[in-house]
Amino acid sequence: MKGDTSAFAEIVRHRQAMVFSICWHYLQDRSLAEDVAQEVFLELYQKLATLESADHVTYWLRRVTVNRCIDHGRRKKSRKEHAMDEVPEPAAVIAENDPLVLKKLQQTLELLPEKQRMVVILRYQEGLDLAEIGELMKMPVNTVKSTLHRTLEDLRKKMTRKLGEIRYAIF
């Protein structure tokens, strides 16, 4: 891998879906996700000679993608925010893959702070284990665990509606 620039096209072909997936799920903007993914691969091309193995490339791509997404998320000045009072109450029993629930969950995820949102995306969208997330985000595993736990509790609270004295949770 080290110094093998001819392998660049092969790396892009095999890893572009992973990079784009992280970008899209974090940024929720296809055009911006494509731009960030392109930046990541441009940087990979410039650093390819320093990477030693396929595993090193995968780790490096995830790490740089996470950092670029968080950077772009912080720069985004006009983030869509919706007051919880403005979101309508569910009127019926919710199906397992209800698109309205998924949209509500997506909107709620967008309101999370950058690091919390990235931990959730890496865990549940990318399927990384806690140690991998900790390594990528330069956080101790216990911090990843507690961040994930607090974030999920926060999401549950935001996705729960109170009807009379009974609370109905969406998930």
N, C-alpha and C positions, 0 to 999 in steps of 0.2 A: 504494500500500500504506500509506503513512504516513497515520495518522489514520483509516483506513478500517475501522471496527469491523464494518461489515456483511459484510466479507470473512472474518470470523473463522470462521463455520460452514463456509465453503468450504475454508479452510485446514485445519480439523480433519478434514473429510471426506477431503482428499487426503493428509494427513500422519500420520493416526492410526496407520496400519499400520506406518509406519517407526518412530515413537516407541515403540509397543507392542513391536515386534520387538526393538529395542535393550534395552528394559526386561526383557522376558521372557527373552531369551537371557543376560542378565547376572545377573538375580536368580533365575531358575528357580522362580518362584512367581507363578502367574497373578494371584492376588488382589493381591499386592504390586505386580506390574507394572502392573496397572490403576490402582492408587492413585498410583503414581509418574507414570504417563502423565497422569492427571488433574491432578496438581500442576503438571506441565510446561505443560499447556494453560491452566490457570488463570493461571499466570505469563505465558504468551503473551498472554492476553487483557488483562492489566494493562500489558504492554509493547508492545502492537501498534502504538501510535502512534509508537514510536521506530524501528520497523523499516521499511526503505526499499524493499525489493523482494522478489520471491518467493525469489530465491536467498539473500537475507539472512535471510528467515524460515526456510528450510530449514537453513542453517548454524546459526542461533540455536537452533532446535529440537534439532538433533543435539548441540550444545554443552551446552545445559542438561540434556538427557536423560542424557548421559554423566556430568555432574557429579552429578545427583540419584541415579543408579544407584550411583555410587561412594560417595556419602554414605550411602545406605541399606545398601549392602554392608558398610560399616564399622560401622554401628550394629547390624547383625545379630549378636546375641550367641551364639546357638546354631547355628552353621554345622555342617552335617553333615560329619563327617570320617570317612574310612575308611582304616584302615591298609592299605598295599599287601599285606601278608601275609595279610589277611583276604579279599582278592578271589580267587575261584577261577581256576585256570589254564584257558585255553581248551582244550576237548577235541576240537575238530574244526577243519577248514579253515574260515576265516572268510569268509562271503559279503561282497560289496561293500557292501551296505546292511544288515548284520547289526544288529538292534536291540540286542542285548546289547553289541556293541562301541560302538555309538553311546551307550548308557547309560553305559558305562565311561568313554568319552571325556568325556561330560557331567560325570560325577562328578569326573574328574580336573581338568577345567577349573574346577570350583567351588573346588578347593583352591588355585588360583593366587592370587597377590596381586592386588588390585583393578585396578591399572593394566595389568598384563600380561594379565589376563583381558579387559579392555575393548579392548585393542589387537587381540587375536585375534578378538573378536566383530566389531569394526568392519571388520577386514580381510576375514574369511572369511564372516561372516554378512551384513553390510551391503554388502560389496563396495567399500569405500572404498579409494582408493589411499593410499600412504604419506604423501604431502604433505597430503591431506585429514585423515588421522588426526593428523598432527603439528599441523596447525592447530587441530583440535578439542580436542586434549588439551594444547595449548600446549607441545609438545615439538619439538625439532629433528628433521628428517627422519632424520638418521643415528641419533639416539637411538631413533626408532620402528623403524628397520631392525634395530638391534642388539637391542632389546627383543623384537621379533618373532622374530628368529633364536634368541636364547637361550631364549625361551619354547617355541618349537617343538622345540628340542633337548631341553628338559626334559620336554615332553610325550612325545616319542619314547622317552626313557628310562623314563618311568613306564608307558608302554603296551607295553613290551617285556618279554618273559618269557625267562628263561634255562632252557633244557632241555639238560642235559648240557653239552657244550662249544659248542653251537649256539644262537644267539640268534634267536628268531622275533619279528619286529616285526609289530604289528597294523596299522600304517600307515607 
